[in-house]
């Protein structure tokens, strides 16, 4: 819910900045990811300090990418960023602070919570590499996590042997 809130606040601010830059004709007033993020951080409410600051930053980062894709002429079908609905069937958030500890997923702990538990999941033992930005979402009253890992791929050495394939093209 906080990610959706940050996205909607950022989108409203982005639209306001864009409209004012068009009206005044000043290119310095055009919105950017950094300007929108700094404005939202400066105007944070007290309750927002209890939640992860990274959630706001990642939401505004994704909003900036959405605007870049909208203005990219190579992607003509990309739509204008829209406000997120509370009633959407899929709700979620992203974090870059997630870790795998002892085969369990550990999310960043809010400050006011004293006890915090890791999340068990299947296949945790076989994961290797660096965990990047994890997406946790709820769909059909079940929670899901997308855990992208950066894995170093080793190239196979050349053997010097030649290989040929007969595909029988003329038949």
LINKA-V361139 format. One record per pair of residues at least 24 apart in sequence whose C-alpha atoms are under 7 Angstrom apart, sorted by sequence separation. I is the first residue (numbers start at 1). J is the second residue. D is the distance in whole Angstrom. If there is no record, write none. Layout:
BEGIN
i = (I;I)
j = (J;J)
d = (D;D)
END
This chain:
BEGIN
i = (10;33;33;33;99;96;98;96;95;96;55;94;95;55;94;95;54;94;93;94;93;92;93;92;91;92;90;91;90;91;90;6;10;89;3;7;3;6;7;3;7;52;51;50;50;8;8;4;3)
j = (36;60;61;64;131;132;134;133;133;134;94;133;134;95;134;135;95;135;135;136;136;136;137;137;137;138;137;138;138;139;139;56;60;139;55;59;56;59;60;59;63;110;110;110;111;83;84;84;93)
d = (6;6;6;5;7;6;7;4;6;6;7;7;5;6;6;7;7;4;6;6;6;5;6;4;5;6;7;5;6;7;5;6;6;6;6;6;6;6;6;6;7;7;6;6;6;5;6;6;6)
END
